[in-house]
Amino acid sequence: MHARMTLLAAGRSSSLADVRFGENRSLDAAGWEEVVRQVPAFSSLAAAELRYCSPSPRCRETGAVLGLTPLAQPALLDWHMGRWRGATLGEVATREPEAVHQWLTDPCSAPHGGESLLAFIRRIGGWLDTRPVGAGEWAVAVTEPSVLRAALCYALKAPPHAYWQIETHPLATVALTGKAGEWHLDLS
């Protein structure tokens, strides 16, 4: 029997037009309302034997509102964006168009001085593979949307550029089953 891992993207902390690299914001008013509305739909998550979250305010708050009391995991931090932290993609593209192009096309590059896409996916995969989830056990993690995307790339052994093809929205969930190095997407 395999372990089960459910990843839940945190609630909204800003409008799509104001999404910033490495934002460390709390849930905004709309985000709070949406999480509160979804409490009944996510109440079953509290039955998980292990409950984790990214240390960001919005992930901790999402987990708390859902009654999960998750343990913050530094390995689940958002993608480290170096000097781009706090800026929007549009702002960076205006200042550094060639660097943004390199970042979007070369998964080994980190023109911002932070993590490359490949390093980020490996960090999240390393976290998945080292969770103490035994056969038949269930773990839940409230994460940044980027973490959910990286986990999917790792679990599916997809090429890093597949990261850019995955859409995530606040409170999106994905279930994985398996064990270290052998994760499967569970669409049940």
Legacy VTK file of the C-alpha trace (Angstrom):
# vtk DataFile Version 3.0
C-alpha trace
ASCII
DATASET POLYDATA
POINTS 188 float
0.000 0.000 0.000
1.266 3.467 -0.882
1.293 6.676 1.096
-0.990 9.508 0.048
-0.023 13.197 -0.149
-2.595 15.924 -0.791
-1.232 19.325 -1.761
-3.507 22.330 -1.358
-2.665 25.731 -2.828
-3.079 28.493 -0.257
-5.883 31.016 -0.416
-5.553 34.266 -2.317
-3.250 36.998 -1.012
-3.472 39.465 -3.904
-5.178 40.029 -7.212
-3.641 38.338 -10.252
-2.526 41.724 -11.528
-0.464 42.246 -8.366
1.182 38.827 -7.949
4.771 39.398 -6.903
7.781 37.097 -6.844
8.282 35.673 -3.381
5.404 37.584 -1.882
5.073 36.969 1.816
1.607 38.384 2.357
-1.323 37.332 4.459
-4.613 36.287 2.907
-6.457 39.296 1.531
-10.139 39.877 2.396
-11.367 37.898 -0.624
-8.934 35.106 0.210
-10.184 34.876 3.809
-13.796 34.760 2.634
-13.099 32.042 0.087
-11.216 29.858 2.581
-14.005 30.269 5.153
-16.618 29.330 2.498
-14.617 26.227 1.598
-14.208 24.907 5.162
-16.970 22.297 4.700
-15.474 21.089 1.408
-12.019 20.635 2.962
-13.066 19.359 6.394
-11.926 15.823 5.528
-8.306 17.047 5.283
-8.152 17.241 9.080
-8.179 13.409 9.139
-4.664 13.309 7.637
-2.068 11.825 9.970
0.484 14.488 9.012
-0.284 18.136 8.201
2.270 20.569 6.827
2.418 24.052 5.315
4.787 26.520 3.785
5.972 29.046 6.400
4.379 31.950 4.493
1.579 33.849 6.250
-1.078 32.914 3.698
-0.255 29.187 3.890
-0.262 29.185 7.692
-3.526 31.164 7.717
-5.184 28.875 5.163
-4.217 25.836 7.227
-5.442 27.444 10.446
-8.819 28.491 8.993
-9.291 24.929 7.725
-8.537 23.579 11.217
-5.436 21.682 10.132
-2.900 23.132 12.620
-0.138 22.373 10.096
3.564 22.209 10.881
5.525 24.826 8.915
8.193 23.333 6.662
11.034 25.631 5.470
11.583 23.291 2.486
8.131 24.346 1.214
9.105 27.994 0.845
8.191 29.640 -2.432
10.684 29.663 -5.317
13.665 31.824 -4.257
13.787 34.714 -6.732
16.832 36.627 -5.516
16.791 40.287 -6.528
13.400 39.889 -8.265
11.679 39.233 -4.928
8.820 41.667 -4.399
8.533 42.652 -8.073
5.881 41.618 -10.597
6.833 39.770 -13.777
5.869 42.870 -15.772
8.196 45.086 -13.737
11.111 42.697 -14.158
10.417 42.171 -17.868
10.582 45.943 -18.395
13.917 46.240 -16.565
15.559 42.964 -17.633
13.887 41.522 -20.736
16.850 39.319 -21.709
17.142 37.904 -18.184
13.417 37.081 -18.122
13.725 35.333 -21.496
16.679 33.297 -20.197
14.775 32.412 -17.004
11.697 31.270 -18.963
13.644 29.163 -21.477
16.595 27.676 -19.544
15.559 25.650 -16.467
19.162 25.672 -15.189
19.489 29.470 -15.213
18.925 31.823 -12.304
19.547 35.320 -13.680
17.812 36.759 -10.605
20.453 35.310 -8.284
18.062 32.875 -6.585
17.137 29.280 -7.448
16.951 27.906 -10.943
13.727 26.156 -11.903
15.524 22.814 -11.839
16.917 23.454 -8.339
13.446 24.478 -7.129
11.801 21.321 -8.505
14.538 19.195 -6.925
14.100 20.926 -3.551
10.374 20.215 -3.539
10.949 16.647 -4.752
13.474 16.123 -1.968
10.883 17.252 0.550
8.284 14.861 -0.898
10.719 11.957 -0.791
11.755 12.514 2.823
8.330 12.822 4.453
7.837 10.186 7.132
4.585 8.985 5.582
4.187 5.243 5.959
2.243 2.877 3.757
-1.448 3.622 4.020
-0.881 6.953 5.771
-2.034 10.327 4.549
-0.292 13.698 4.653
-1.624 17.114 3.668
0.452 20.188 2.802
-0.825 23.740 2.292
1.615 25.238 -0.176
2.350 28.116 -2.459
0.949 27.546 -5.977
4.519 27.370 -7.307
5.303 24.529 -4.892
2.290 22.574 -6.100
3.459 23.013 -9.703
7.017 21.933 -8.860
5.716 18.881 -6.969
3.706 17.814 -10.011
6.748 18.132 -12.279
8.803 16.049 -9.867
6.160 13.395 -9.243
5.417 12.924 -12.933
9.102 13.059 -13.884
8.102 15.730 -16.367
10.745 17.902 -18.028
11.233 21.176 -16.121
9.623 23.293 -18.878
6.326 21.486 -18.102
6.193 23.716 -15.015
5.070 26.597 -17.244
2.134 24.532 -18.562
0.536 23.920 -15.158
-2.168 26.344 -14.004
-2.853 26.632 -10.290
-5.504 28.657 -8.544
-6.111 29.432 -4.887
-7.360 26.340 -3.029
-6.547 23.989 -5.912
-5.701 20.476 -4.744
-3.682 17.643 -6.159
-3.321 14.158 -4.721
-0.213 12.042 -5.086
0.234 8.432 -4.058
3.406 6.421 -3.846
6.700 6.459 -2.036
10.077 8.174 -2.290
11.036 8.542 -5.944
7.863 6.843 -7.196
4.944 9.262 -6.980
1.793 9.021 -9.060
-0.951 11.515 -9.749
-4.176 10.275 -8.153
-7.266 11.558 -9.967
-9.803 9.668 -7.855
LINES 1 189
188 0 1 2 3 4 5 6 7 8 9 10 11 12 13 14 15 16 17 18 19 20 21 22 23 24 25 26 27 28 29 30 31 32 33 34 35 36 37 38 39 40 41 42 43 44 45 46 47 48 49 50 51 52 53 54 55 56 57 58 59 60 61 62 63 64 65 66 67 68 69 70 71 72 73 74 75 76 77 78 79 80 81 82 83 84 85 86 87 88 89 90 91 92 93 94 95 96 97 98 99 100 101 102 103 104 105 106 107 108 109 110 111 112 113 114 115 116 117 118 119 120 121 122 123 124 125 126 127 128 129 130 131 132 133 134 135 136 137 138 139 140 141 142 143 144 145 146 147 148 149 150 151 152 153 154 155 156 157 158 159 160 161 162 163 164 165 166 167 168 169 170 171 172 173 174 175 176 177 178 179 180 181 182 183 184 185 186 187
